[in-house]
Amino acid sequence: MATKHVVARVIAIQLNGTGSWLLFSLIAIGSPAYSGDPITPERPSGQRTADTAACRQNAVERAMAEGTDQMQRGDPERAVATIKRALAVDPRCGLAHQLLAQAYLQQGTYETLSEARAELRQAVALDPTLVWARFHLARLYLDVGAADKAHEQLNAAVDLHPDLPHVQSLLGEAERQLGHPRRSVERQKRALALDATFAPAKYYLGLAYLDLEDEVAALPQLEAAAASGLPIAELYLTLGSVHEDARRLDRARVLYERAVAVAADRPEAHMRLARVLTRQGHAVRALDALARALPDGRRLPTTQYYQRLEAMIQLERGRALQVLGQWNDAARAYHEAVSISPDLGEGHRSLAEALYRQGNFSRALEHAERAAALDHPVPSELMRQITARVRR
């Protein structure tokens, strides 16, 4: 099988906890975009990797084709071994390094990310015209907050092929993350001019408008992206927050349910859903959602983000228990929340009320004062009652 017949495919990977998404494509060299998927990249013209001596060797071509087929069948582990066989024949085939990176990424584990990044760097070093290797590498850079490095890769990719909406759009997202939302808006509009149906550009455009505090412009873009069914949990969480803040709780709940469906192993999606369910009076369902957010025995990574998230899960658990009138259990949940995250003002405010209900007035005052210092004061009437009880 000749290299030019490697079939295009898009693989969507949601990385738990990163709040971002990856679109990785097996390049269609010498063939049109995969018609079965509306977000499959068009083949960039001028792709030269297939014409290099390293990639033209029959053994290399056969191994790459076999590895591609294995990825399409959902067997990335075998694909890794197969593509490594191609690289053993000649390690200077840039496309083989790119395909190996995609096989690593299809496995979807944190352990393989560094391997994929190294392979993509090698691919670009061997063949600077590999646009999709630059695209994938930029996506990985964005996921670790290295927007400057992503911007560098995407600028080079745009210079090579300015007619690719995927590259234009991701470059715009890099610009947004670098603090230039207006540039991002213009870049997303360029991407949509190339392909008016390109949903990721609508999502990124909505984010840029939110950064510009233009919710009126952001909302239709985010809704259009959501209507496309993009498998991006962060899209539904972001749009759900917009509706939740506007008290459109039914719409927010639907969006959070979609986030859970896309990323069932993402605790934040369950926590957001529980929060809305509690606000709507469905406390028992909220507790069920929170149980899925942090099942017994599950430990979250010890990062600032996850510590805050775990505290928020306990806070929402306390609120649901409070709605059910279980004040003692609610107090324990609130105490757990502020123990995990001592600067959680909402937690101190809720704990102050729960302690007051228990008759522990001195501790209630302590947490009420802490809540006020963190800009989350308890209601003035409750503060008056707590203070009066302490003075008796």
C-alpha positions in Angstrom: 0.0 0.0 0.0 1.5 3.3 -1.0 1.9 6.1 1.5 -0.4 8.4 -0.4 -3.3 6.0 0.3 -3.2 6.4 4.1 -6.8 7.2 4.9 -7.9 10.3 6.9 -9.5 9.9 10.2 -10.3 12.2 13.1 -9.8 11.0 16.7 -11.4 13.1 19.4 -9.7 12.8 22.8 -11.0 14.4 26.0 -8.3 14.7 28.7 -9.7 14.5 32.2 -9.1 17.6 34.2 -7.4 19.7 31.7 -10.4 21.5 30.5 -9.5 21.1 26.9 -9.8 18.9 23.8 -7.7 17.4 21.1 -8.5 16.7 17.5 -6.0 14.4 15.9 -6.2 13.4 12.3 -4.4 10.7 10.3 -3.4 12.6 7.2 -5.0 11.9 3.9 -2.1 12.2 1.5 -3.3 12.2 -2.1 -7.0 11.7 -1.1 -9.9 14.0 -0.2 -11.0 14.6 3.4 -12.8 11.8 5.1 -16.3 12.5 4.0 -17.9 10.8 7.0 -16.7 13.4 9.5 -17.5 17.1 9.0 -14.4 18.2 11.0 -11.8 16.1 9.2 -9.0 18.4 8.0 -8.6 18.8 4.3 -5.3 17.5 2.9 -2.8 20.4 2.8 -1.4 20.8 -0.7 2.3 20.4 -1.1 2.7 17.7 1.5 6.2 16.4 0.8 6.8 13.8 3.5 5.5 10.9 1.3 8.1 11.8 -1.3 11.1 11.5 1.0 13.4 8.6 0.5 12.9 7.4 4.1 9.1 7.2 3.7 9.2 5.7 0.2 10.8 2.5 1.3 8.3 -0.3 0.8 8.8 -1.7 4.3 8.1 1.8 5.8 5.0 2.3 3.7 3.6 -1.1 4.6 4.1 -0.6 8.3 2.6 2.9 8.3 -0.4 1.7 6.4 -0.8 -1.2 8.8 -0.5 1.0 11.8 -3.0 3.4 10.4 -5.5 0.6 9.9 -4.9 -0.6 13.5 -5.7 2.9 14.8 -8.9 3.0 12.8 -9.9 -0.3 14.3 -9.2 1.1 17.8 -6.1 -0.8 18.6 -3.5 1.9 19.3 -1.2 -0.4 21.3 -0.6 -2.6 18.3 -0.3 0.5 16.1 2.6 1.8 18.3 4.5 -1.5 17.8 3.8 -1.5 14.1 4.9 2.1 13.4 8.0 1.6 15.5 8.8 -1.2 13.1 8.7 1.4 10.3 11.0 3.7 12.2 13.4 0.8 12.8 13.8 0.6 9.1 14.6 4.2 8.8 14.1 6.7 11.7 14.1 9.7 9.4 10.5 9.4 8.1 8.7 12.4 9.6 5.3 11.1 8.8 6.0 7.9 10.7 6.9 9.9 13.8 3.7 11.8 13.4 1.6 8.6 13.1 3.4 7.2 16.2 2.5 10.3 18.1 -1.2 9.9 17.1 -1.1 6.2 18.2 0.2 7.3 21.6 -2.5 10.0 21.9 -5.2 7.6 20.9 -4.4 5.6 24.0 -5.6 8.7 25.9 -3.4 8.4 29.0 -1.3 11.0 30.7 1.7 8.6 30.5 1.7 8.7 26.7 1.5 12.4 26.3 5.2 13.0 26.8 5.9 10.3 24.2 3.6 11.9 21.7 5.1 15.3 22.3 8.6 14.0 21.7 7.5 12.2 18.5 5.8 15.4 17.1 8.9 17.4 17.8 10.9 14.9 15.9 8.5 14.9 13.0 8.7 18.6 12.7 12.5 18.6 12.9 12.7 16.0 10.2 10.1 17.7 7.9 9.2 21.3 8.8 6.3 21.1 6.2 4.3 18.7 8.3 1.4 21.0 9.0 -0.6 18.6 11.0 2.4 17.6 13.2 2.7 21.3 14.0 -1.0 21.5 14.6 -1.0 18.5 17.0 2.1 19.8 18.8 0.5 23.2 19.3 -2.6 21.5 20.8 -0.4 19.8 23.3 1.4 23.0 24.1 -2.0 24.7 24.7 -3.0 21.9 27.1 -0.1 22.6 29.3 -0.4 26.4 29.2 2.5 27.0 26.8 0.5 29.3 24.5 3.6 31.0 23.3 5.1 27.8 21.9 1.8 26.8 20.4 1.6 30.2 18.7 5.1 29.7 17.2 4.1 26.3 15.7 0.8 27.6 14.4 2.3 30.7 12.8 4.6 28.4 10.8 1.7 26.2 9.9 -0.4 29.2 8.7 2.5 30.4 6.6 2.6 27.0 4.9 -1.2 26.6 4.4 -3.3 29.7 5.2 -6.4 28.0 3.8 -6.9 25.5 6.7 -9.7 26.5 9.1 -8.3 24.1 11.8 -5.0 25.9 11.9 -6.4 29.4 11.6 -8.9 28.7 14.5 -6.3 27.1 16.8 -3.9 30.0 16.2 -6.8 32.3 17.2 -7.2 30.3 20.4 -3.5 30.6 21.1 -3.8 34.4 20.7 -6.8 34.4 23.1 -4.8 32.5 25.7 -1.9 35.0 25.2 -4.3 37.8 26.2 -5.4 39.0 22.7 -9.1 38.2 22.4 -9.7 40.8 19.6 -7.0 39.1 17.5 -8.7 35.8 18.3 -12.1 37.1 17.1 -10.6 38.1 13.7 -8.7 34.8 13.4 -11.9 32.8 14.1 -13.8 34.8 11.6 -11.1 33.9 9.0 -11.6 30.2 9.9 -15.3 30.5 9.5 -14.9 32.3 6.2 -13.0 29.2 5.0 -15.6 26.9 6.5 -18.8 28.3 7.8 -19.8 25.0 9.5 -16.5 24.6 11.4 -17.8 24.2 15.0 -14.6 24.5 16.9 -14.1 28.0 15.5 -17.6 29.0 16.8 -16.6 27.6 20.2 -13.4 29.6 20.3 -15.1 32.7 19.0 -17.6 32.4 21.8 -14.7 32.2 24.3 -13.1 35.3 22.8 -16.3 37.3 23.1 -16.6 36.2 26.7 -13.1 37.5 27.3 -14.2 40.7 25.8 -17.2 40.7 28.2 -19.6 40.6 25.2 -22.0 37.9 26.3 -24.6 38.9 23.7 -22.1 38.1 20.9 -20.8 35.0 22.7 -24.0 33.2 23.4 -25.1 32.4 19.8 -21.6 31.2 18.9 -21.5 28.9 21.9 -25.0 27.6 21.2 -24.1 26.9 17.6 -21.1 25.0 18.7 -23.1 23.0 21.2 -25.8 22.2 18.6 -23.1 20.6 16.4 -22.5 18.0 19.1 -18.8 18.7 19.6 -17.4 16.2 22.1 -15.9 18.9 24.3 -17.0 18.9 27.9 -15.6 22.4 28.5 -18.0 23.8 25.8 -21.0 22.6 27.7 -19.6 23.7 31.1 -18.8 27.2 29.8 -22.2 27.6 28.1 -24.0 26.1 31.1 -22.3 28.6 33.4 -23.6 31.5 31.2 -27.1 30.2 31.6 -26.7 29.3 35.3 -25.5 32.9 36.0 -28.6 34.2 34.2 -30.8 31.9 36.3 -31.8 29.9 33.2 -31.5 26.7 35.2 -33.3 24.3 33.0 -31.0 25.1 30.1 -28.0 25.0 32.4 -29.0 21.5 33.6 -29.3 20.2 30.1 -25.9 21.5 29.2 -24.3 20.0 32.3 -25.9 16.7 31.6 -24.3 16.8 28.1 -20.9 17.6 29.8 -21.4 14.5 31.9 -22.3 12.4 28.9 -19.1 13.6 27.1 -16.8 13.2 30.1 -18.3 11.0 32.7 -15.0 10.7 34.5 -14.7 14.5 34.9 -15.7 15.5 38.5 -16.4 19.1 37.7 -19.2 18.2 35.3 -21.0 16.2 38.0 -20.4 18.9 40.6 -21.9 21.6 38.3 -24.9 19.4 37.6 -25.4 18.8 41.3 -25.3 22.5 42.0 -28.2 23.2 39.6 -30.2 20.3 40.8 -30.0 21.6 44.4 -31.0 25.0 43.3 -34.0 23.4 41.6 -35.0 21.5 44.7 -33.8 18.1 43.6 -31.4 17.5 46.5 -31.5 13.7 46.4 -30.6 13.7 42.7 -27.8 16.2 43.5 -26.3 13.9 46.1 -26.4 11.1 43.5 -24.5 13.3 41.1 -21.9 14.2 43.7 -21.4 10.5 44.5 -20.4 10.1 40.9 -18.1 13.1 41.1 -16.1 11.7 43.9 -16.8 8.0 44.3 -15.6 6.2 47.5 -11.9 5.5 47.2 -11.2 7.9 44.4 -8.4 10.3 45.0 -7.9 13.4 43.0 -4.5 14.7 42.0 -2.8 17.0 44.6 -2.9 20.2 42.5 -4.4 23.5 43.4 -7.2 23.0 40.8 -8.2 19.6 42.1 -8.0 20.7 45.8 -10.4 23.5 45.0 -12.6 21.2 43.1 -12.8 18.7 45.9 -13.7 21.5 48.3 -16.5 22.6 45.9 -17.8 19.1 45.8 -18.0 19.0 49.6 -19.7 22.5 49.6 -22.4 21.3 47.2 -22.8 18.1 49.2 -23.5 20.3 52.3 -26.0 22.4 50.4 -27.9 19.4 49.2 -28.0 18.0 52.7 -29.1 21.3 54.1 -32.1 21.4 51.7 -33.0 18.0 53.1 -32.8 19.4 56.6 -29.8 17.3 57.6 -27.9 20.1 59.3 -25.4 17.9 61.2 -24.3 16.1 58.0 -24.3 19.5 56.2 -22.0 21.0 58.8 -19.6 18.1 58.4 -19.5 18.6 54.7 -19.0 22.3 55.0 -16.2 21.7 57.5 -14.5 19.3 55.1 -14.8 21.9 52.4 -13.0 24.7 54.4 -10.4 22.2 55.7 -9.5 21.4 52.1 -9.6 25.0 50.9 -9.3 27.5 53.9 -10.0 30.5 51.6 -13.3 29.2 50.4 -15.5 32.1 51.5 -18.8 30.3 50.5 -17.8 27.4 52.7 -17.2 29.5 55.8 -20.5 31.3 55.2 -22.5 28.1 54.9 -20.7 26.5 57.9 -21.5 29.6 60.0 -25.2 29.1 59.4 -25.0 25.3 60.0 -23.1 25.8 63.3 -25.7 28.4 64.3 -28.4 25.9 63.7 -26.5 23.4 65.9 -26.3 26.0 68.7 -22.5 26.3 68.4 -22.6 30.1 68.4 -19.0 30.9 69.1 -17.7 28.8 66.2 -20.5 30.2 64.0 -19.2 33.7 64.7 -15.7 32.6 64.0 -16.6 31.3 60.5 -19.0 34.2 59.8 -16.1 36.6 60.4 -13.8 34.6 58.2 -16.5 34.6 55.5 -16.8 38.4 55.7 -13.0 38.7 55.4 -13.2 36.6 52.2 -16.0 38.8 50.7 -18.7 36.3 51.4 -20.5 37.7 54.4 -23.5 35.9 56.0 -26.8 37.7 55.7 -27.0 40.7 58.1 -29.9 39.3 60.1 -28.1 36.0 60.6 -25.0 37.9 61.7 -27.0 39.9 64.2 -28.5 36.7 65.6 -25.1 35.0 65.9 -23.6 38.0 67.6 -26.5 38.3 70.0 -26.2 34.7 71.0 -22.5 34.9 71.6 -23.0 37.9 73.9 -25.5 36.2 76.1 
